[in-house]
């Protein structure tokens, strides 16, 4: 079963890198991170620690550091997230999912996590 889940996650990330624009990639990443952290009990009201640098985000999303910085600014400007001192708060969950074309089904987590 784990192999199928990993394969689904891999396919989603291939789609993320190959098909989504930078804003969608970042939104998708934030959504996935929140859902997975929630499944581990690390999220309260769509808010959690995000112990990752912009350089690491750029590597994960296949973007330059400068581009990641601009995309994060855009997500803030749109009122979707607040990211300060490595603490992520999602301000508009529904809209962030739309921007990231995010459907948590591929993670195969219990419904309570999503």
C-alpha positions as CSV (number, residue, x, y, z in Angstrom):
1,X,0.0,0.0,0.0
2,X,2.8,2.4,0.8
3,X,4.3,1.9,-2.6
4,X,1.0,3.0,-4.2
5,X,0.9,6.1,-2.0
6,X,4.5,7.0,-2.8
7,X,3.7,6.5,-6.5
8,X,0.7,8.8,-6.3
9,X,2.7,11.4,-4.5
10,X,5.5,11.2,-7.1
11,X,3.0,11.6,-9.9
12,X,1.5,14.7,-8.2
13,X,4.9,16.2,-7.8
14,X,5.8,15.5,-11.5
15,X,2.6,17.3,-12.4
16,X,3.5,20.1,-10.0
17,X,6.9,20.7,-11.5
18,X,5.9,20.1,-15.1
19,X,2.5,21.7,-15.5
20,X,1.8,24.3,-12.8
21,X,3.0,27.9,-12.9
22,X,5.1,29.1,-9.9
23,X,2.2,30.5,-7.9
24,X,0.3,27.2,-8.3
25,X,3.4,25.2,-7.3
26,X,3.9,27.2,-4.1
27,X,0.2,27.0,-3.2
28,X,0.1,23.3,-3.8
29,X,3.2,22.8,-1.7
30,X,1.7,24.9,1.2
31,X,-1.5,22.8,1.0
32,X,0.3,19.5,1.0
33,X,2.5,20.6,3.9
34,X,-0.5,21.7,6.0
35,X,-2.5,18.5,5.3
36,X,0.5,16.2,6.1
37,X,1.4,18.2,9.2
38,X,-2.3,18.1,10.3
39,X,-2.2,14.3,10.0
40,X,0.7,14.3,12.5
41,X,-1.1,16.7,14.9
42,X,1.2,19.6,14.2
43,X,-1.4,22.1,12.8
44,X,-3.8,24.3,14.7
45,X,-6.2,26.4,12.8
46,X,-4.3,26.1,9.5
47,X,-1.1,27.3,11.3
48,X,2.1,25.5,11.9
49,X,5.9,25.7,11.8
50,X,7.5,25.6,8.4
51,X,11.1,24.7,9.1
52,X,12.4,25.2,5.6
53,X,14.4,28.0,3.9
54,X,13.5,29.8,0.7
55,X,16.5,28.0,-0.8
56,X,15.1,24.6,0.1
57,X,11.7,25.7,-1.2
58,X,13.3,26.7,-4.5
59,X,14.9,23.3,-4.8
60,X,11.6,21.5,-4.0
61,X,9.6,23.6,-6.5
62,X,12.2,23.8,-9.3
63,X,12.4,27.6,-9.1
64,X,15.1,30.2,-8.4
65,X,15.3,31.6,-4.9
66,X,14.4,35.1,-6.3
67,X,11.3,33.6,-7.9
68,X,10.2,31.8,-4.7
69,X,10.6,35.1,-2.8
70,X,8.3,36.8,-5.3
71,X,5.8,34.0,-5.3
72,X,5.6,34.0,-1.5
73,X,5.1,37.8,-1.6
74,X,2.3,37.3,-4.1
75,X,0.6,34.6,-1.9
76,X,0.8,37.1,1.0
77,X,-0.6,40.0,-1.2
78,X,-3.5,37.8,-2.3
79,X,-4.3,37.2,1.4
80,X,-3.8,33.5,1.2
81,X,-0.9,33.0,3.6
82,X,1.2,34.6,6.3
83,X,4.7,33.4,6.6
84,X,6.9,34.9,9.3
85,X,9.9,33.5,11.1
86,X,9.3,30.1,9.7
87,X,5.7,30.0,10.9
88,X,3.0,29.4,8.2
89,X,-0.6,30.5,8.6
90,X,-3.0,29.8,5.9
91,X,-5.5,32.7,5.8
92,X,-7.8,31.4,3.1
93,X,-7.7,27.6,2.8
94,X,-10.3,27.2,0.1
95,X,-8.7,29.8,-2.2
96,X,-5.2,28.4,-1.6
97,X,-6.4,25.0,-2.7
98,X,-7.9,26.5,-5.8
99,X,-4.7,28.4,-6.7
100,X,-2.7,25.2,-6.2
101,X,-5.2,22.9,-7.9
102,X,-4.9,20.8,-4.7
103,X,-6.9,17.7,-3.9
104,X,-5.6,15.8,-0.9
105,X,-6.9,12.5,-2.2
106,X,-3.5,11.4,-3.6
107,X,-2.1,11.4,0.0
108,X,-4.5,8.7,1.1
109,X,-4.9,10.2,4.6
110,X,-7.9,9.9,6.9
111,X,-10.6,12.5,6.1
112,X,-9.9,14.1,9.5
113,X,-6.5,15.2,8.3
114,X,-7.9,17.0,5.2
